Amino acid sequence: MGPLADGDRALLGYAVKLTRDPSRARPGDLDRLRAHGFSDAAIHRLVHIVGFFNYYNRLASGLGVADEPEWAERRMPPWLLRR
């Protein structure tokens, strides 16, 4: 896999920010995404998807739902999780 495009990197960076510390989200983050060509509708979809997965993961963790065994094989590679 090749390097990520700058727009993709900005999109993923915002998704990480919303996941790790959503209180740090600022209007400038949205402006940055728009500058990379993302429409407000695309940003809206991103926020919904990130929010849904964060909600679902917290719900599953809070209820003690165990991961499926095959999920361990699909975990993100460590290089993708670096800041």
C-alpha positions in Angstrom: 0.0 0.0 0.0 1.3 3.4 -0.9 1.4 6.6 1.2 -1.9 8.3 2.1 -3.0 11.4 0.2 -3.0 14.6 2.3 -6.8 14.7 2.3 -7.1 11.1 3.5 -4.5 11.9 6.2 -6.6 14.9 7.3 -9.8 12.9 7.4 -8.2 10.1 9.4 -6.6 12.7 11.8 -10.0 14.2 12.5 -11.5 10.7 13.1 -8.7 10.0 15.6 -9.3 13.3 17.3 -13.0 12.7 17.6 -12.3 9.2 19.0 -9.5 10.1 21.5 -10.5 13.6 22.7 -13.6 15.0 21.0 -13.5 18.1 23.2 -10.4 19.2 21.2 -12.4 19.4 17.9 -12.4 22.9 16.6 -14.0 24.7 13.6 -10.6 24.9 12.0 -10.6 21.1 11.7 -13.7 21.3 9.5 -12.1 24.1 7.5 -9.0 21.9 7.0 -11.2 19.1 5.6 -13.0 21.5 3.3 -9.7 22.8 2.0 -8.9 19.2 1.0 -12.1 19.0 -1.0 -14.5 17.3 1.5 -18.1 18.6 1.3 -20.1 19.4 4.4 -22.2 16.2 3.5 -19.0 14.1 3.5 -17.8 15.6 6.8 -21.3 14.9 8.2 -21.1 11.3 7.2 -17.6 11.0 8.7 -18.8 12.3 12.0 -21.8 10.0 12.0 -19.6 6.9 11.2 -17.0 7.8 13.8 -19.7 8.5 16.4 -21.5 5.3 15.7 -18.4 3.1 16.0 -17.3 4.9 19.2 -20.8 4.4 20.7 -21.0 0.8 19.7 -17.5 0.0 21.0 -18.2 1.7 24.3 -21.6 -0.1 24.6 -20.0 -3.5 23.8 -17.1 -2.8 26.3 -19.5 -1.6 29.0 -21.6 -4.8 28.6 -18.6 -7.1 28.6 -19.1 -8.3 25.0 -16.1 -10.3 24.0 -14.4 -9.9 20.7 -14.9 -12.5 18.1 -11.7 -14.7 17.8 -11.1 -13.8 14.1 -11.2 -10.1 14.9 -7.7 -10.3 16.4 -6.4 -11.1 12.8 -8.1 -7.9 11.5 -6.7 -5.5 14.0 -5.1 -2.4 12.5 -1.3 -2.6 12.1 0.7 -0.6 14.6 2.1 1.8 12.0 -1.5 2.9 11.2 -2.1 3.8 14.8 0.9 6.0 15.3 0.3 9.7 15.8 
